[in-house]
Protein backbone atom coordinates (compact mmCIF):
# COMPACT_ATOMS: atom_id res chain seq x y z
CA UNK A 1 0.00 0.00 0.00
CA UNK A 2 1.55 3.28 -1.11
CA UNK A 3 1.10 6.60 0.64
CA UNK A 4 -0.91 9.36 -0.98
CA UNK A 5 0.95 12.20 -2.72
CA UNK A 6 -0.32 14.67 -0.11
CA UNK A 7 1.08 12.59 2.75
CA UNK A 8 4.42 12.27 0.96
CA UNK A 9 4.61 16.05 0.43
CA UNK A 10 3.72 16.65 4.09
CA UNK A 11 6.41 14.24 5.31
CA UNK A 12 9.00 15.95 3.10
CA UNK A 13 7.89 19.38 4.33
CA UNK A 14 8.21 18.39 7.99
CA UNK A 15 11.51 16.57 7.57
CA UNK A 16 14.13 18.43 9.57
CA UNK A 17 16.66 20.21 7.35
CA UNK A 18 20.24 20.92 8.28
CA UNK A 19 20.49 23.97 10.54
CA UNK A 20 21.95 27.11 9.02
CA UNK A 21 21.93 30.75 10.04
CA UNK A 22 18.94 31.41 7.79
CA UNK A 23 16.65 28.63 9.04
CA UNK A 24 17.65 28.48 12.72
CA UNK A 25 14.70 28.55 15.08
CA UNK A 26 14.08 31.78 17.00
CA UNK A 27 15.32 31.57 20.56
CA UNK A 28 11.84 32.47 21.80
CA UNK A 29 10.45 29.22 20.38
CA UNK A 30 12.87 27.16 22.46
CA UNK A 31 12.10 29.17 25.58
CA UNK A 32 8.33 28.81 25.10
CA UNK A 33 8.78 25.06 24.66
CA UNK A 34 10.90 24.80 27.80
CA UNK A 35 8.56 27.00 29.83
CA UNK A 36 5.68 24.75 28.78
CA UNK A 37 7.53 21.71 30.13
CA UNK A 38 8.39 23.65 33.32
CA UNK A 39 4.73 24.60 33.78
CA UNK A 40 3.77 20.96 33.42
CA UNK A 41 6.38 20.01 36.02
CA UNK A 42 4.97 22.57 38.45
CA UNK A 43 1.52 20.94 38.27
CA UNK A 44 2.60 17.47 39.45
CA UNK A 45 4.72 15.79 42.09
CA UNK A 46 4.45 12.33 40.54
CA UNK A 47 8.06 11.14 40.18
CA UNK A 48 7.19 9.05 37.13
CA UNK A 49 5.84 12.05 35.22
CA UNK A 50 8.71 14.24 36.43
CA UNK A 51 11.21 11.67 35.23
CA UNK A 52 9.41 11.52 31.88
CA UNK A 53 9.63 15.32 31.56
CA UNK A 54 13.36 15.21 32.28
CA UNK A 55 13.78 12.45 29.72
CA UNK A 56 11.87 14.41 27.07
CA UNK A 57 13.94 17.54 27.69
CA UNK A 58 17.19 15.56 27.68
CA UNK A 59 16.38 13.77 24.44
CA UNK A 60 15.55 17.01 22.63
CA UNK A 61 18.75 18.62 23.93
CA UNK A 62 20.83 15.64 22.83
CA UNK A 63 19.21 15.64 19.38
CA UNK A 64 19.21 19.38 18.62
CA UNK A 65 21.95 21.15 20.57
CA UNK A 66 25.05 22.44 18.82
CA UNK A 67 28.68 22.51 19.94
CA UNK A 68 28.46 26.18 20.97
CA UNK A 69 29.70 27.11 24.48
CA UNK A 70 26.21 27.75 25.84
CA UNK A 71 25.04 24.33 24.63
CA UNK A 72 27.25 22.60 27.19
CA UNK A 73 25.38 23.97 30.20
CA UNK A 74 22.71 21.25 30.32
CA UNK A 75 24.88 18.91 32.36
CA UNK A 76 25.48 21.67 34.90
CA UNK A 77 21.73 22.16 35.34
CA UNK A 78 21.30 18.42 35.95
CA UNK A 79 23.95 18.56 38.67
CA UNK A 80 22.24 21.60 40.20
CA UNK A 81 18.93 19.70 40.17
CA UNK A 82 20.48 16.72 41.96
CA UNK A 83 22.03 19.10 44.48
CA UNK A 84 18.59 20.63 45.12
CA UNK A 85 17.11 17.19 45.78
CA UNK A 86 19.94 16.36 48.20
CA UNK A 87 19.55 19.67 50.06
CA UNK A 88 15.78 19.18 50.33
CA UNK A 89 16.30 15.71 51.83
CA UNK A 90 18.96 17.04 54.20
CA UNK A 91 16.65 19.79 55.45
CA UNK A 92 13.89 17.26 56.00
CA UNK A 93 16.20 15.02 58.04
CA UNK A 94 17.80 17.76 60.13
CA UNK A 95 14.91 20.19 60.59
CA UNK A 96 12.07 17.70 60.56
CA UNK A 97 8.80 17.82 58.65
CA UNK A 98 5.12 18.34 59.52
CA UNK A 99 4.27 15.19 57.57
CA UNK A 100 3.15 12.50 60.06
CA UNK A 101 4.59 9.04 59.63
CA UNK A 102 4.63 5.61 61.22
CA UNK A 103 7.55 3.99 59.39
CA UNK A 104 10.54 5.04 61.49
CA UNK A 105 13.87 5.15 59.65
CA UNK A 106 16.22 6.60 62.26
CA UNK A 107 16.08 8.68 65.41
CA UNK A 108 18.60 11.53 65.57
CA UNK A 109 19.66 13.32 68.74
CA UNK A 110 17.28 16.23 69.22
CA UNK A 111 18.67 19.65 70.14
CA UNK A 112 16.64 21.38 72.88
CA UNK A 113 15.33 24.77 71.78
CA UNK A 114 13.89 27.66 73.84
CA UNK A 115 10.17 28.22 74.29
CA UNK A 116 10.00 30.96 71.67
CA UNK A 117 11.08 28.43 69.02
CA UNK A 118 8.06 26.18 69.47
CA UNK A 119 7.14 24.35 66.29
CA UNK A 120 10.77 24.13 65.19
CA UNK A 121 12.98 21.19 65.96
CA UNK A 122 16.48 20.05 65.07
CA UNK A 123 16.91 16.29 64.96
CA UNK A 124 14.42 13.77 66.28
CA UNK A 125 12.45 11.12 64.45
CA UNK A 126 12.95 10.61 60.73
CA UNK A 127 10.22 8.66 58.98
CA UNK A 128 9.94 7.21 55.52
CA UNK A 129 6.85 9.33 54.83
CA UNK A 130 8.65 12.62 55.38
CA UNK A 131 11.63 11.50 53.30
CA UNK A 132 9.36 10.51 50.43
CA UNK A 133 7.51 13.84 50.62
CA UNK A 134 10.82 15.72 50.55
CA UNK A 135 11.98 13.63 47.61
CA UNK A 136 8.84 14.45 45.61
CA UNK A 137 9.12 18.15 46.48
CA UNK A 138 12.80 18.34 45.56
CA UNK A 139 12.25 16.41 42.33
CA UNK A 140 9.65 18.95 41.22
CA UNK A 141 12.04 21.88 41.71
CA UNK A 142 14.88 19.95 40.07
CA UNK A 143 12.72 19.26 37.01
CA UNK A 144 11.90 22.97 36.73
CA UNK A 145 15.61 23.81 36.74
CA UNK A 146 16.42 21.12 34.18
CA UNK A 147 13.71 22.38 31.81
CA UNK A 148 15.13 25.91 32.05
CA UNK A 149 18.57 24.43 31.42
CA UNK A 150 17.27 22.80 28.25
CA UNK A 151 16.23 26.21 26.90
CA UNK A 152 19.59 27.67 27.89
CA UNK A 153 21.36 24.89 25.97
CA UNK A 154 19.26 25.14 22.81
CA UNK A 155 18.64 28.88 22.42
CA UNK A 156 21.37 31.18 21.16
CA UNK A 157 21.53 34.10 23.64
CA UNK A 158 22.42 36.56 20.85
CA UNK A 159 19.37 35.52 18.83
CA UNK A 160 17.26 35.86 21.95
CA UNK A 161 18.49 39.44 22.25
CA UNK A 162 17.27 40.15 18.72
CA UNK A 163 13.76 39.07 19.68
CA UNK A 164 13.45 41.53 22.56
CA UNK A 165 11.47 44.73 22.02
CA UNK A 166 13.38 47.97 21.83
CA UNK A 167 12.28 49.06 25.31
CA UNK A 168 14.09 46.08 26.88
CA UNK A 169 17.17 46.15 24.70
CA UNK A 170 19.50 47.63 27.37
CA UNK A 171 18.39 45.14 30.03
CA UNK A 172 18.55 42.33 27.47
CA UNK A 173 22.18 43.08 26.68
CA UNK A 174 23.09 42.76 30.36
CA UNK A 175 21.21 39.46 30.63
CA UNK A 176 22.82 38.04 27.47
CA UNK A 177 26.30 39.02 28.62
CA UNK A 178 25.64 37.33 31.96
CA UNK A 179 24.31 34.19 30.24
CA UNK A 180 27.31 33.89 27.91
CA UNK A 181 29.99 34.66 30.52
CA UNK A 182 29.61 31.42 32.49
CA UNK A 183 29.68 29.00 29.48
CA UNK A 184 32.71 30.77 28.02
CA UNK A 185 34.47 30.64 31.38
CA UNK A 186 33.75 26.91 31.68
CA UNK A 187 35.11 26.36 28.17
CA UNK A 188 38.29 28.26 29.08
CA UNK A 189 38.77 26.17 32.21
CA UNK A 190 38.35 22.93 30.26
CA UNK A 191 40.79 24.12 27.58
CA UNK A 192 43.44 25.17 30.10
CA UNK A 193 43.12 21.97 32.13
CA UNK A 194 43.51 19.90 28.97
CA UNK A 195 46.61 21.88 28.00
CA UNK A 196 48.15 21.37 31.45
CA UNK A 197 47.36 17.66 31.35
CA UNK A 198 49.08 17.30 27.97
CA UNK A 199 52.15 19.05 29.36
CA UNK A 200 52.26 16.68 32.33
CA UNK A 201 51.32 19.33 34.88
CA UNK A 202 48.85 18.72 37.70
CA UNK A 203 45.27 19.91 37.25
CA UNK A 204 44.16 19.56 40.88
CA UNK A 205 45.07 21.35 44.06
CA UNK A 206 45.12 24.95 45.14
CA UNK A 207 48.27 25.81 43.18
CA UNK A 208 46.82 24.45 39.92
CA UNK A 209 43.55 26.32 40.50
CA UNK A 210 45.44 29.59 41.00
CA UNK A 211 47.51 29.03 37.88
CA UNK A 212 44.39 28.28 35.82
CA UNK A 213 42.31 31.09 37.31
CA UNK A 214 44.58 33.92 36.20
CA UNK A 215 44.39 33.11 32.43
CA UNK A 216 40.63 32.57 32.75
CA UNK A 217 40.12 36.00 34.32
CA UNK A 218 42.43 37.56 31.74
CA UNK A 219 40.40 36.05 28.89
CA UNK A 220 37.13 37.23 30.47
CA UNK A 221 38.51 40.76 30.75
CA UNK A 222 39.65 40.75 27.12
CA UNK A 223 36.21 39.61 25.96
CA UNK A 224 34.54 42.31 28.06
CA UNK A 225 36.74 45.01 26.51
CA UNK A 226 36.06 43.67 23.01
CA UNK A 227 32.30 43.63 23.62
CA UNK A 228 32.38 47.19 24.99
CA UNK A 229 34.39 48.42 21.99
CA UNK A 230 32.03 46.79 19.47
CA UNK A 231 28.97 48.20 21.23
CA UNK A 232 30.49 51.70 21.28
CA UNK A 233 31.37 51.44 17.58
CA UNK A 234 27.75 50.56 16.74
CA UNK A 235 26.33 53.53 18.61
CA UNK A 236 24.89 51.57 21.49
CA UNK A 237 23.01 53.67 24.04
CA UNK A 238 21.68 56.36 21.71
CA UNK A 239 18.03 57.13 22.29
CA UNK A 240 15.42 59.34 20.68
CA UNK A 241 13.58 62.13 22.49
CA UNK A 242 9.95 61.36 23.43
CA UNK A 243 7.38 63.58 25.20
CA UNK A 244 7.11 63.23 29.01
CA UNK A 245 3.47 62.09 28.75
CA UNK A 246 4.51 59.15 26.60
CA UNK A 247 7.21 58.18 29.10
CA UNK A 248 4.79 58.27 32.03
CA UNK A 249 2.16 56.27 30.12
CA UNK A 250 4.79 53.74 29.15
CA UNK A 251 5.91 53.28 32.77
CA UNK A 252 2.34 52.83 34.04
CA UNK A 253 1.39 50.33 31.33
CA UNK A 254 4.60 48.33 31.62
CA UNK A 255 4.63 48.16 35.42
CA UNK A 256 0.92 47.39 35.66
CA UNK A 257 1.13 44.80 32.90
CA UNK A 258 4.09 43.01 34.51
CA UNK A 259 2.29 42.94 37.86
CA UNK A 260 -0.74 41.45 36.12
CA UNK A 261 1.43 38.84 34.42
CA UNK A 262 3.01 37.88 37.76
CA UNK A 263 -0.36 37.63 39.49
CA UNK A 264 -1.89 35.69 36.61
CA UNK A 265 1.05 33.29 36.42
CA UNK A 266 0.81 32.65 40.15
CA UNK A 267 -2.90 31.98 39.74
CA UNK A 268 -2.27 29.45 36.97
CA UNK A 269 0.44 27.67 38.96
CA UNK A 270 -1.56 27.62 42.20
CA UNK A 271 -4.29 25.06 42.47
CA UNK A 272 -6.82 27.53 43.96
CA UNK A 273 -6.20 30.49 41.63
CA UNK A 274 -6.78 28.98 38.21
CA UNK A 275 -10.12 30.82 37.85
CA UNK A 276 -8.75 34.36 38.05
CA UNK A 277 -5.28 33.52 36.79
CA UNK A 278 -6.02 33.41 33.06
CA UNK A 279 -7.95 36.76 32.86
CA UNK A 280 -5.23 38.51 34.88
CA UNK A 281 -2.53 37.01 32.71
CA UNK A 282 -4.21 38.09 29.47
CA UNK A 283 -4.90 41.61 30.76
CA UNK A 284 -1.31 41.91 31.97
CA UNK A 285 0.07 40.74 28.64
CA UNK A 286 -2.03 43.30 26.75
CA UNK A 287 -0.96 46.16 29.03
CA UNK A 288 2.70 45.13 29.03
CA UNK A 289 2.73 44.76 25.24
CA UNK A 290 1.28 48.24 24.82
CA UNK A 291 3.81 49.69 27.25
CA UNK A 292 6.75 47.97 25.56
CA UNK A 293 5.57 49.14 22.16
CA UNK A 294 5.39 52.73 23.37
CA UNK A 295 8.76 52.37 25.09
CA UNK A 296 10.33 51.11 21.88
CA UNK A 297 9.75 54.52 20.30
CA UNK A 298 12.82 55.88 22.10
CA UNK A 299 15.08 53.19 20.69
CA UNK A 300 16.87 53.94 17.42
CA UNK A 301 18.15 50.40 17.07
CA UNK A 302 17.80 48.60 13.75
CA UNK A 303 17.79 44.84 13.23
CA UNK A 304 19.98 42.90 10.86
CA UNK A 305 18.26 39.78 9.50
CA UNK A 306 15.41 39.63 12.04
CA UNK A 307 14.23 36.19 13.10
CA UNK A 308 11.13 34.94 11.33
CA UNK A 309 8.60 32.64 12.95
CA UNK A 310 7.88 29.85 10.51
CA UNK A 311 5.86 26.67 10.79
CA UNK A 312 8.62 24.82 12.61
CA UNK A 313 8.97 27.54 15.25
CA UNK A 314 5.24 27.51 15.92
CA UNK A 315 5.27 23.71 16.18
CA UNK A 316 8.11 23.78 18.71
CA UNK A 317 6.47 26.48 20.84
CA UNK A 318 3.03 24.88 20.48
CA UNK A 319 4.28 21.47 21.64
CA UNK A 320 5.37 22.97 24.97
CA UNK A 321 2.06 24.81 25.33
CA UNK A 322 0.15 21.58 24.64
CA UNK A 323 2.10 19.72 27.31
CA UNK A 324 1.36 22.46 29.86
CA UNK A 325 -2.34 22.62 28.93
CA UNK A 326 -2.76 18.86 29.15
CA UNK A 327 -1.11 18.72 32.57
CA UNK A 328 -3.33 21.55 33.88
CA UNK A 329 -6.42 19.70 32.64
CA UNK A 330 -5.19 16.46 34.16
CA UNK A 331 -4.80 18.20 37.52
CA UNK A 332 -8.49 19.13 37.52
CA UNK A 333 -9.67 15.72 36.28
CA UNK A 334 -7.50 13.32 38.31
CA UNK A 335 -5.48 15.23 40.94
CA UNK A 336 -4.62 12.10 42.92
CA UNK A 337 -2.67 10.63 40.03
CA UNK A 338 -0.60 13.81 39.66
CA UNK A 339 0.01 14.19 43.40
CA UNK A 340 0.58 10.73 44.94
CA UNK A 341 0.04 10.54 48.66
CA UNK A 342 2.68 9.64 51.20
CA UNK A 343 0.40 8.96 54.18
CA UNK A 344 -0.14 6.06 53.97
CA UNK A 345 2.80 4.97 51.85
CA UNK A 346 1.56 4.06 48.37
CA UNK A 347 3.36 3.53 45.10
CA UNK A 348 2.75 6.33 42.56
CA UNK A 349 0.55 5.37 39.63
CA UNK A 350 1.50 6.04 36.02
CA UNK A 351 -1.34 8.04 34.42
CA UNK A 352 -1.46 7.11 30.76
CA UNK A 353 -2.97 10.10 29.00
CA UNK A 354 -0.91 12.74 30.89
CA UNK A 355 2.18 10.70 30.06
CA UNK A 356 1.13 10.57 26.41
CA UNK A 357 0.67 14.36 26.49
CA UNK A 358 4.20 14.79 27.86
CA UNK A 359 5.53 12.87 24.86
CA UNK A 360 4.24 15.69 22.63
CA UNK A 361 7.26 17.60 23.92
CA UNK A 362 9.44 15.35 21.74
CA UNK A 363 8.17 17.10 18.61
CA UNK A 364 11.14 19.54 18.42
CA UNK A 365 13.48 16.57 18.04
CA UNK A 366 11.69 15.81 14.76
CA UNK A 367 10.78 19.18 13.22
CA UNK A 368 13.58 21.47 14.43
CA UNK A 369 16.55 21.90 12.07
CA UNK A 370 19.27 19.37 12.75
CA UNK A 371 22.55 20.82 14.06
CA UNK A 372 25.72 20.46 11.96
CA UNK A 373 28.05 17.60 12.86
CA UNK A 374 30.72 18.17 15.48
CA UNK A 375 33.65 19.88 13.88
CA UNK A 376 31.51 21.40 11.12
CA UNK A 377 31.06 25.07 10.44
CA UNK A 378 30.06 26.99 13.55
CA UNK A 379 27.10 29.29 13.68
CA UNK A 380 27.99 32.72 12.45
CA UNK A 381 27.76 35.54 14.97
CA UNK A 382 24.60 37.58 14.97
CA UNK A 383 25.13 41.20 14.06
CA UNK A 384 23.34 44.15 15.63
CA UNK A 385 23.39 47.67 14.34
CA UNK A 386 22.00 50.98 15.48
CA UNK A 387 21.23 54.14 13.59
CA UNK A 388 22.54 57.41 14.89
CA UNK A 389 20.29 60.32 15.63
Buried (B, 14 or more C-beta within 10 A) or exposed (E): EEEEEEEEEEEEEEEBEEBEEEBBBBBBBBBBBBBBBBBBBBBBBBBBBBEBBBBBBBBBBEBBBBBBBBBBBBEBBBEBBBEBBEEBBEEBBBEBBEBEBEEEBEEBEEEEEEEEEEEEBBBBBBBBBBBBBBBBBBBBBBBBBBBBBBBBBBBBBBBBBBBBBBBBBBEBBEBBBEBBEBBBBBBBBEBBBEEBEEEEEEBEEEEBEEBBEEBBEEBBEEBEEEBEEEBEEBBBEBEEEEEEEEBEBBEEBBEBBBBBBEBBBEBBBEEEBBEEBEEBBEBBBEBBBBBBBBBBBBBBBEBEEEBEEEEBBEBBBBBBBBBBBBBBBBBEEBEEBBBBEBBEBEEBEEBEEBBEBBEBBBBBBBBBBBBBEEEEEEBEEBEBEBEEE
